[in-house]
Amino acid sequence: MMHPLRLSVVTVIAALGLSVAIRAADTPITAPVAAERDGQHDFDFNFGTWKTHIKRITDPFSSSSASLQLEGTVTVRKVWGGRAQLEEIEADGPKGHWEGLTLFLYNPESHQWSQTFADGKAGSLTLPLIGSFKDGRGELLAQDIVDGRSVLVRAVWSDIKPDSHHMEESFSNDGGKSWRPAFIADLIRLKP
């Protein structure tokens, strides 16, 4: 016959073993978390000087197709070792000369880019669009006010090749269900 103290120790050990087994069974099994992709170099294609054709839709939410066509140059230079970019735009169209300045910043904690823009005439920065690249396509989003109404703004960089790319800014007034082009730019690299 087993000594009563020894029986208690065996009972406690068995109970602990059962408790550990039950807790292990209740613990969900999760797949290993993939490391976030470092997107610091996603906008590297943009460095340099570009010839650009810009189509600015006069009123993206109207049924009219009225637009302004502009021709010009875009110069993009590296700042902070590539974690930021400064883009200078100069273009001419039927209403004269136009200048713009874009600042791109990379956030290493969120792995996202932000884009703010200043029109040369207004001299103030827009709210930042924020996003990232996936499968060779960049998409940055923001919420803004257009004609007194809250809209979503989306900027997309696509068809990226060594010497050309496409950029399109669109608006949505239905929560992102549909998008209306507002600013379309095709860029071709100018050779030094």
Residue, then its C-alpha position, 0 to 999 in steps of 0.5 A: m500500500m502506498h503511503p498517504l503523503r506519497l499518494s498526495v504527491v502523485t495525485v498533485i503531479a497527475a493533476l498538474g500534468l492533466s492541467v498542462a495537457i488541457r491548456a496545451a489543447d486550448t492554445p490555438i496553433t498559429a502559423p509563423v508571422a511573415a516579416e513585413r516587407d521593407g518598401q524603402h526602395d519602392f519609389d526608387f524608379n522615380f529618381g531622375t528627370w522625366k518628360t510628362h504629359i498630364k491630363r487634368i479632369t476639370d470636374p471628375f464627378s460631372s458627366s463632362s469630359a472637359s480636361l486640361q492638357l499639360e506638357g512639362t518636366v518632372t525632376v525627382r531627387k533623393v533625400w535622406g538616403g532614399r527614405a524621402q524624395l522631392e519631386e518638382i513639376e513644371a508644366d505648360g498648358p492653355k492656362g499658362h505655366w504651372e508648378g507643383l512640389t511633391l514630398f514622398l516620405y517612407n515610414p520604416e515602422s509602418h512600412q508605408w509611404s506618404q505623399t504630400f503635394a503643394d501647388g505653386k500658386a496655393g503654397s500649402l501642403t495637402l493632407p498626406l496620402i498613405g500607402s504602399f506597393k504590392d506586385g509592382r503597383g503603388e497605391l496611396l489613399a487619403q480622405d479630403i474635401v472637394d467642393g464641400r464634400s468628403v471624398l476618398v483620394r487614391a494615387v496609383w503608380s503602375d506600368i512601371k518600367p526603367d524609362s517610363h511609368h504611369m500615375e493616376e489620381s482618382f476620387s471616390n464619393d461613394g466610399g471607394k465603390s467607384w473611382r473617377p480619374a482626376f489627374i493622369a500623368d504619363l512619364i518618360r525618362l529624359k536621357p542625360 
